Structures are given as structure tokens and as C-alpha cells.
């Protein structure tokens, strides 16, 4: 079965600012998740339709790390995401106010429809808030890598 692997890290904002091509800053591991199936890269549309615009932007906007020798393209793989420490409170609030019942009711935009509801609830209701809070508690930026089968 195809899967996407999501790994979350915290990065010190000052180390990120000082990063140069070929000099990756220290990444502090926050956790990981495995999402069964394909097309989780298209989850931003569902997140946006559920009223989670900040989370949708994080999930759908590629990040080009300063330690990469060349910028990532429009549709890179693996897919890198970044949320500055200053944005984490807003993302946490957005997820905290989200009613997970909407995922059951509005599953049409999920990669495999209602087959992905439980994984989407786990990701949106548990993993993303956990990673955001951990990076926020450390005063660091959030850096997420999505890899595996597209």
C-alpha cells in the first residue's frame, strides 16, 4: 500500500536565519506520522474548505530552505513546509477552534473520500496541534517534511 510519511521538526529561528547553502541547522525532532494511501499532498483544499486557511497554507505552500543549494520548485517532492514561531499561536488557535465533526460531514475533498476520515481527524485533531505546540513551547519554528508515495 502506498503511504505518505510526515516528519515534524523544530528549528531555532536564529539558526535558520544564519543557515547557508549546504549548512543545515540543527533540527529538533518533534514526531512523525504515516498516512496510508495517496494524494495527501492535496489535503490543502479540504483544510481550506473546513475553515482552516492558515493550516491549508502551511500544508500546501512549499518551503525552500536556505541551506538548499537551489530553490525548490513549484511541486517539490519530498514536500517541505515551514511555519515561523510567530505564526504558531494563530495556527494553534485555528486548530483548537476547529470542530472535527466537520471532517465526518465534509469528507468529499479528502484523498480517498470517507476512507480517509479517521486519518484526517488524527492528523488535524492530534498530530498537527501536538507538533505546533511543541515547537511553540520551545520558541522555535516548525518545519515539516512530507515524503513517500504521492
Secondary structure, 3 states (H helix, E strand, C coil): CCEEEEEEEEECHHHHHHCECCECCCCEEEEEEEEECCCHHHHHHHHHHCCCHHHHHHHHCCCCCCCCCCCCCCCCCCEEEEECHHHHHHHHHHHHHCCCHHHHHCCCCCCCHHHHHHHHHHHHHHHHHHHHHHHHHHCCEEEEEEEECC
